[in-house]
Amino acid sequence: MIIGKISRDDKRVKFTLEIHCINCGKKVPGGLQASEKFYQTKEFKLELERFKENYLCGICRDKKRVSKNQSRKM
């Protein structure tokens, strides 16, 4: 997953992070990428914190999407 914007010419920094789903608490693989320019800036740290506070695993994200679509149909 990519954090921030990466231009075509930017070098990428790959890093791992322990990420947990905010709904079920399941630990998910945390392989992330950011541009070298963006990595370790204040904006990067803020975006990373927001990402961790709002992260849903695939199963929980699908459940949320399905329940939202079902409520629209009624």
C-alpha positions in Angstrom: 0.0 0.0 0.0 1.3 3.5 -0.8 1.2 6.3 1.7 1.2 9.8 0.2 1.8 10.7 -3.5 4.7 9.2 -5.4 5.8 10.9 -8.6 7.2 9.0 -11.5 10.8 10.0 -10.8 10.6 9.7 -7.0 12.5 6.9 -5.3 10.3 4.7 -3.1 11.0 3.7 0.5 9.6 0.4 1.5 8.8 -0.3 5.2 6.8 -2.6 7.4 4.5 -1.6 10.1 2.3 -3.5 12.6 -1.3 -2.7 11.6 -4.4 -3.9 13.3 -8.0 -3.7 12.0 -10.0 -1.2 14.1 -13.1 -3.4 13.9 -12.0 -6.9 14.6 -8.4 -6.4 15.9 -6.9 -8.8 13.3 -3.2 -8.1 12.6 -2.6 -7.6 8.9 0.5 -7.5 6.8 2.0 -4.0 7.0 4.1 -3.6 3.9 3.9 0.1 2.9 5.6 2.4 0.5 6.3 6.2 0.5 8.4 8.5 -1.6 11.9 9.3 -0.3 10.9 13.0 -0.1 7.7 12.4 1.8 9.0 9.7 4.2 9.5 10.9 7.8 8.0 14.4 7.3 5.3 15.8 9.6 2.7 15.2 6.9 3.8 11.6 6.5 3.5 11.0 10.2 0.0 12.6 10.4 -1.2 10.6 7.4 0.2 7.4 8.8 -1.6 8.0 12.1 -4.9 8.7 10.3 -4.4 5.5 8.3 -3.8 3.4 11.4 -6.9 4.9 13.2 -9.2 4.2 10.3 -7.8 0.9 8.9 -10.3 -2.0 8.2 -9.1 -5.4 7.1 -10.6 -6.8 3.8 -13.2 -8.8 5.6 -14.5 -6.0 7.7 -14.4 -3.5 4.8 -16.4 -5.9 2.7 -19.0 -6.4 5.5 -19.3 -2.6 5.8 -19.7 -2.2 2.0 -22.3 -5.0 1.8 -24.4 -3.6 4.7 -24.3 -0.1 3.2 -25.4 -1.4 -0.2 -28.3 -3.4 1.3 -29.5 -0.4 3.3 -29.6 1.7 0.1 -31.7 -1.0 -1.7 -34.5 -0.9 0.9 
